[in-house]
Amino acid sequence: MIDDPMTSPGCMQGDDTDKGFATKAVHSGMQDVEGSAATPIFLTSTYKLTDERYKGWADGAQHTLIYSRISSLNSEVVSAKIAALEGAEDAEVFSSGMAAISTTLFTLLSSGDHIVASADCYGGTYGLLTEIMPRMGIEVTMADMRDPASYEEAIQENTKVLYVETMTNPVLKVCDLEAMAEIAERNGAVSVVDNTFASPWGCNPIKMGFDIVLHSGTKYLGGHADLIAGLVAGKKELIADIFFSKIHYGGAADPHMCYLLERGMRTLHTRMPVHASNSAELARRLESHDMVESVRHTSLKSHPDYEVAQRIMPKGSGMLAFVVKGGDEAALRFMRSLDTIFEATSLGGVESLVECPFNSSHMFVPEEVRHEAGVIPGFVRMSVGIEDVEDLWKDIDGALKAANKFLETRA
């Protein structure tokens, strides 16, 4: 029989609060379906109505299984798991990271409200902040995510939300989440953070005082480059409001995707240490390479936010950025000379990916904004996978040599 989430702890932490991260990753949210070790895929668009389900819906319980556009048994498992991993009261899963971001922000903000964010953020989020929100009558002020004081200075009487990323995309600046959460609380604003680049393994913003944590489940949580998903976790009353917005905006996650996402989340704690150690080793080697101008990785003391990073996300992540000498043409030649690592957008999968943000994730961000944020000519962002690190280095070193030969032919 199925343990209906309507009558179980649902997305609440329940008995998982005293368990370790790995145990939560494997077991949290699991449903007992005829004794199965893994939750099967429930490909049903609707569920049988009962008096208990009618009552659950009338009481505003979003974890009542009624219709899969609202929630499904598979989505409930994922929601409970991310709530446990983030230490949140409740959570919801969405069809994409942008569905989670836009639904969350449009739940918290209305016409006449104000949000403080940063231009140094994911390109899709930047477009939402600068193009869509102003059309809806929502004021947006850009501040420096690395400088909490700049956020506080930007706060107005109508400020409702402070929005940040744990580690920025793609320049890998690290936000002082503890200071930012304190500012938000002191000024009566809701604190929202995109924790995608760190993952719950690397950072738990709720423990640092944040109200809402967002993830693109496509990345580290899914971990295998085979799904698109978004998640939001946080305070129960806020998640309840976001859930009802999800019903109207239509960003629900389908059961098959949730099955894949749960499977990926169950191994997060085993994958992330390899991502982190591989990227740290490659960063160390790149820092002394003749074809590299600069390297960004939180394990390097040369990182401008090194001390903050050791406090906020000391275990690191698999994200690495560096600038190839010779500008964008040399960076493109480098990428297209790679063999094991392939050029593609996205990140967080078991395979290593590389991209130049100027012609991918940040293509539509104005050039001057990109340069000011640190995305200068030759900038490369790499998501380091879990392959053998020596194979990755051989690939990178060979491609950098190819880029050098390209520059020599042009000299």
Secondary structure by P-SEA (a helix, b strand, c coil): ccccccccccccccccccccaaaaacccccccccccccccccccccccccaaaaaaaaacccccccccccccaaaaaaaaaaaaaaccccccccccaaaaaaaaaaaaccccbbbbbbccccaaaaaaaccccccccbbbbbcccccaaaaaaaccccccbbbbbccccccccccaaaaaaaaaaaabbbbbbbcccccccccccccccccbbbbcccccccccccccbbbbbccaaaaaaaaaaaaaacccccaaaaaaaaaaaaaccccaaaaaaaaaaaaaaaaaccccccccccccccccaaaaaaacccccccbbbbbccccaaaaaaaaaacccccccccccccbbbbbcccccccccccaaaaaaacccccbbbbbcccccaaaaaaaaaaaaaaaaaaaaaac
